[in-house]
Amino acid sequence: MIKKLIYLVIFIVSMTLVIKGNRAPDYKGLVMMFIGAAGLLSELYIYNKGYQ
């Protein structure tokens, strides 16, 4: 149960970083988007690792 809650929090934070990064005009926004995308991709990797 706690594991799913942690994944949900990471997902929400990652999506927030991507959305806020899209609105930021400088390299700061780009870095925010990369960090958010890395969070989403890491969750996808962990999810798929369980089904191999």
Distance bins in CASP14 RR format, pairs under 12 A and 6 or more apart:
PFRMAT RR
TARGET T0000
AUTHOR 0000-0000-0000
RMODE 2
METHOD distances of the structure
MODEL  1
1 7 0 0 0 0 0 1 0 0 0 0 0
1 8 0 0 0 0 0 1 0 0 0 0 0
2 8 0 0 0 0 0 1 0 0 0 0 0
2 9 0 0 0 0 0 1 0 0 0 0 0
3 9 0 0 0 0 0 1 0 0 0 0 0
3 10 0 0 0 0 0 1 0 0 0 0 0
3 43 0 0 0 0 0 1 0 0 0 0 0
3 46 0 0 0 0 1 0 0 0 0 0 0
3 47 0 0 0 0 0 1 0 0 0 0 0
4 10 0 0 0 0 0 1 0 0 0 0 0
4 11 0 0 0 0 0 1 0 0 0 0 0
4 43 0 0 0 0 0 1 0 0 0 0 0
4 46 0 0 0 0 0 1 0 0 0 0 0
4 47 0 0 0 0 0 1 0 0 0 0 0
5 11 0 0 0 0 0 1 0 0 0 0 0
5 12 0 0 0 0 0 1 0 0 0 0 0
6 12 0 0 0 0 0 1 0 0 0 0 0
6 13 0 0 0 0 0 1 0 0 0 0 0
6 43 0 0 0 0 0 1 0 0 0 0 0
6 46 0 0 0 0 0 1 0 0 0 0 0
7 13 0 0 0 0 0 1 0 0 0 0 0
7 14 0 0 0 0 0 1 0 0 0 0 0
7 39 0 0 0 0 0 1 0 0 0 0 0
7 40 0 0 0 0 0 1 0 0 0 0 0
7 42 0 0 0 0 0 1 0 0 0 0 0
7 43 1 0 0 1 0 0 0 0 0 0 0
7 44 0 0 0 0 0 1 0 0 0 0 0
7 46 1 0 0 1 0 0 0 0 0 0 0
7 47 0 0 0 0 1 0 0 0 0 0 0
8 14 0 0 0 0 0 1 0 0 0 0 0
8 15 0 0 0 0 0 1 0 0 0 0 0
8 43 0 0 0 0 1 0 0 0 0 0 0
9 15 0 0 0 0 0 1 0 0 0 0 0
9 16 0 0 0 0 0 1 0 0 0 0 0
9 39 0 0 0 0 0 1 0 0 0 0 0
9 43 0 0 0 0 0 1 0 0 0 0 0
10 16 0 0 0 0 0 1 0 0 0 0 0
10 17 0 0 0 0 0 1 0 0 0 0 0
10 35 0 0 0 0 0 1 0 0 0 0 0
10 36 0 0 0 0 1 0 0 0 0 0 0
10 38 0 0 0 0 0 1 0 0 0 0 0
10 39 1 0 0 1 0 0 0 0 0 0 0
10 40 0 0 0 0 1 0 0 0 0 0 0
10 41 0 0 0 0 0 1 0 0 0 0 0
10 42 1 0 0 1 0 0 0 0 0 0 0
10 43 1 0 0 1 0 0 0 0 0 0 0
10 44 0 0 0 0 0 1 0 0 0 0 0
10 46 0 0 0 0 1 0 0 0 0 0 0
10 47 0 0 0 0 0 1 0 0 0 0 0
11 17 0 0 0 0 0 1 0 0 0 0 0
11 18 0 0 0 0 0 1 0 0 0 0 0
11 36 0 0 0 0 1 0 0 0 0 0 0
11 39 0 0 0 0 1 0 0 0 0 0 0
11 40 1 0 0 1 0 0 0 0 0 0 0
11 41 0 0 0 0 0 1 0 0 0 0 0
11 42 0 0 0 0 0 1 0 0 0 0 0
11 43 1 0 0 1 0 0 0 0 0 0 0
11 44 0 0 0 0 0 1 0 0 0 0 0
11 46 0 0 0 0 0 1 0 0 0 0 0
11 47 0 0 0 0 0 1 0 0 0 0 0
12 18 0 0 0 0 0 1 0 0 0 0 0
12 19 0 0 0 0 0 1 0 0 0 0 0
12 36 0 0 0 0 0 1 0 0 0 0 0
12 39 0 0 0 0 0 1 0 0 0 0 0
12 40 0 0 0 0 0 1 0 0 0 0 0
12 43 0 0 0 0 0 1 0 0 0 0 0
13 19 0 0 0 0 0 1 0 0 0 0 0
13 20 0 0 0 0 0 1 0 0 0 0 0
13 32 0 0 0 0 0 1 0 0 0 0 0
13 35 0 0 0 0 1 0 0 0 0 0 0
13 36 1 0 0 1 0 0 0 0 0 0 0
13 38 0 0 0 0 0 1 0 0 0 0 0
13 39 0 0 0 0 1 0 0 0 0 0 0
13 40 0 0 0 0 0 1 0 0 0 0 0
13 42 0 0 0 0 0 1 0 0 0 0 0
13 43 0 0 0 0 0 1 0 0 0 0 0
14 20 0 0 0 0 0 1 0 0 0 0 0
14 21 0 0 0 0 0 1 0 0 0 0 0
14 32 0 0 0 0 0 1 0 0 0 0 0
14 33 0 0 0 0 0 1 0 0 0 0 0
14 34 0 0 0 0 0 1 0 0 0 0 0
14 35 1 0 0 1 0 0 0 0 0 0 0
14 36 1 0 1 0 0 0 0 0 0 0 0
14 37 1 0 0 1 0 0 0 0 0 0 0
14 38 1 0 0 1 0 0 0 0 0 0 0
14 39 1 0 1 0 0 0 0 0 0 0 0
14 40 1 0 1 0 0 0 0 0 0 0 0
14 41 0 0 0 0 1 0 0 0 0 0 0
14 42 0 0 0 0 1 0 0 0 0 0 0
14 43 1 0 0 1 0 0 0 0 0 0 0
14 44 0 0 0 0 0 1 0 0 0 0 0
15 21 0 0 0 0 0 1 0 0 0 0 0
15 22 0 0 0 0 0 1 0 0 0 0 0
15 32 0 0 0 0 0 1 0 0 0 0 0
15 33 0 0 0 0 0 1 0 0 0 0 0
15 35 0 0 0 0 0 1 0 0 0 0 0
15 36 1 0 0 1 0 0 0 0 0 0 0
15 37 0 0 0 0 0 1 0 0 0 0 0
15 39 0 0 0 0 1 0 0 0 0 0 0
15 40 1 0 0 1 0 0 0 0 0 0 0
15 43 0 0 0 0 0 1 0 0 0 0 0
16 22 0 0 0 0 0 1 0 0 0 0 0
16 23 0 0 0 0 0 1 0 0 0 0 0
16 32 0 0 0 0 1 0 0 0 0 0 0
16 33 0 0 0 0 0 1 0 0 0 0 0
16 35 0 0 0 0 0 1 0 0 0 0 0
16 36 0 0 0 0 1 0 0 0 0 0 0
16 39 0 0 0 0 0 1 0 0 0 0 0
16 40 0 0 0 0 0 1 0 0 0 0 0
17 23 0 0 0 0 0 1 0 0 0 0 0
17 24 0 0 0 0 0 1 0 0 0 0 0
17 28 0 0 0 0 0 1 0 0 0 0 0
17 29 0 0 0 0 1 0 0 0 0 0 0
17 30 0 0 0 0 0 1 0 0 0 0 0
17 31 0 0 0 0 1 0 0 0 0 0 0
17 32 1 0 1 0 0 0 0 0 0 0 0
17 33 1 0 0 1 0 0 0 0 0 0 0
17 34 0 0 0 0 1 0 0 0 0 0 0
17 35 1 0 1 0 0 0 0 0 0 0 0
17 36 1 1 0 0 0 0 0 0 0 0 0
17 37 0 0 0 0 1 0 0 0 0 0 0
17 38 0 0 0 0 1 0 0 0 0 0 0
17 39 0 0 0 0 1 0 0 0 0 0 0
17 40 0 0 0 0 1 0 0 0 0 0 0
18 24 0 0 0 0 0 1 0 0 0 0 0
18 29 0 0 0 0 1 0 0 0 0 0 0
18 30 0 0 0 0 0 1 0 0 0 0 0
18 31 0 0 0 0 0 1 0 0 0 0 0
18 32 1 0 0 1 0 0 0 0 0 0 0
18 33 1 0 1 0 0 0 0 0 0 0 0
18 34 0 0 0 0 1 0 0 0 0 0 0
18 35 0 0 0 0 1 0 0 0 0 0 0
18 36 1 0 1 0 0 0 0 0 0 0 0
18 37 1 0 0 1 0 0 0 0 0 0 0
18 38 0 0 0 0 0 1 0 0 0 0 0
18 39 0 0 0 0 1 0 0 0 0 0 0
18 40 1 0 0 1 0 0 0 0 0 0 0
18 41 0 0 0 0 0 1 0 0 0 0 0
19 29 0 0 0 0 0 1 0 0 0 0 0
19 32 0 0 0 0 1 0 0 0 0 0 0
19 33 0 0 0 0 1 0 0 0 0 0 0
19 36 0 0 0 0 1 0 0 0 0 0 0
19 37 0 0 0 0 0 1 0 0 0 0 0
19 40 0 0 0 0 0 1 0 0 0 0 0
20 28 0 0 0 0 1 0 0 0 0 0 0
20 29 1 0 0 1 0 0 0 0 0 0 0
20 30 0 0 0 0 0 1 0 0 0 0 0
20 31 0 0 0 0 0 1 0 0 0 0 0
20 32 1 0 1 0 0 0 0 0 0 0 0
20 33 0 0 0 0 1 0 0 0 0 0 0
20 35 0 0 0 0 0 1 0 0 0 0 0
20 36 0 0 0 0 1 0 0 0 0 0 0
21 27 0 0 0 0 0 1 0 0 0 0 0
21 28 1 0 0 1 0 0 0 0 0 0 0
21 29 1 1 0 0 0 0 0 0 0 0 0
21 30 1 0 0 1 0 0 0 0 0 0 0
21 31 0 0 0 0 1 0 0 0 0 0 0
21 32 1 1 0 0 0 0 0 0 0 0 0
21 33 1 0 1 0 0 0 0 0 0 0 0
21 34 0 0 0 0 1 0 0 0 0 0 0
21 35 0 0 0 0 1 0 0 0 0 0 0
21 36 0 0 0 0 1 0 0 0 0 0 0
21 37 0 0 0 0 0 1 0 0 0 0 0
22 28 0 0 0 0 0 1 0 0 0 0 0
22 29 1 0 0 1 0 0 0 0 0 0 0
22 30 0 0 0 0 1 0 0 0 0 0 0
22 32 0 0 0 0 1 0 0 0 0 0 0
22 33 1 0 0 1 0 0 0 0 0 0 0
22 34 0 0 0 0 0 1 0 0 0 0 0
22 36 0 0 0 0 0 1 0 0 0 0 0
22 37 0 0 0 0 0 1 0 0 0 0 0
23 29 1 0 0 1 0 0 0 0 0 0 0
23 30 0 0 0 0 0 1 0 0 0 0 0
23 32 0 0 0 0 1 0 0 0 0 0 0
23 33 0 0 0 0 0 1 0 0 0 0 0
24 30 1 0 0 1 0 0 0 0 0 0 0
24 31 0 0 0 0 1 0 0 0 0 0 0
24 32 1 0 0 1 0 0 0 0 0 0 0
24 33 0 0 0 0 1 0 0 0 0 0 0
25 32 0 0 0 0 0 1 0 0 0 0 0
26 32 0 0 0 0 0 1 0 0 0 0 0
26 33 0 0 0 0 0 1 0 0 0 0 0
27 33 0 0 0 0 0 1 0 0 0 0 0
27 34 0 0 0 0 0 1 0 0 0 0 0
28 34 0 0 0 0 0 1 0 0 0 0 0
28 35 0 0 0 0 0 1 0 0 0 0 0
29 35 0 0 0 0 1 0 0 0 0 0 0
29 36 0 0 0 0 0 1 0 0 0 0 0
29 37 0 0 0 0 0 1 0 0 0 0 0
30 36 0 0 0 0 0 1 0 0 0 0 0
30 37 0 0 0 0 0 1 0 0 0 0 0
31 37 0 0 0 0 0 1 0 0 0 0 0
31 38 0 0 0 0 0 1 0 0 0 0 0
32 38 0 0 0 0 0 1 0 0 0 0 0
32 39 0 0 0 0 0 1 0 0 0 0 0
33 39 0 0 0 0 0 1 0 0 0 0 0
33 40 0 0 0 0 0 1 0 0 0 0 0
34 40 0 0 0 0 0 1 0 0 0 0 0
34 41 0 0 0 0 0 1 0 0 0 0 0
35 41 0 0 0 0 0 1 0 0 0 0 0
35 42 0 0 0 0 0 1 0 0 0 0 0
36 42 0 0 0 0 1 0 0 0 0 0 0
36 43 0 0 0 0 0 1 0 0 0 0 0
37 43 0 0 0 0 0 1 0 0 0 0 0
37 44 0 0 0 0 0 1 0 0 0 0 0
38 44 0 0 0 0 0 1 0 0 0 0 0
38 45 0 0 0 0 0 1 0 0 0 0 0
39 45 0 0 0 0 1 0 0 0 0 0 0
39 46 0 0 0 0 1 0 0 0 0 0 0
39 47 0 0 0 0 0 1 0 0 0 0 0
40 46 0 0 0 0 0 1 0 0 0 0 0
40 47 0 0 0 0 0 1 0 0 0 0 0
41 47 0 0 0 0 0 1 0 0 0 0 0
41 48 0 0 0 0 0 1 0 0 0 0 0
42 48 0 0 0 0 0 1 0 0 0 0 0
42 49 0 0 0 0 0 1 0 0 0 0 0
43 49 0 0 0 0 0 1 0 0 0 0 0
44 50 0 0 0 0 0 1 0 0 0 0 0
44 51 0 0 0 0 0 1 0 0 0 0 0
45 51 0 0 0 0 0 1 0 0 0 0 0
45 52 0 0 0 0 0 1 0 0 0 0 0
46 52 0 0 0 0 0 1 0 0 0 0 0
END
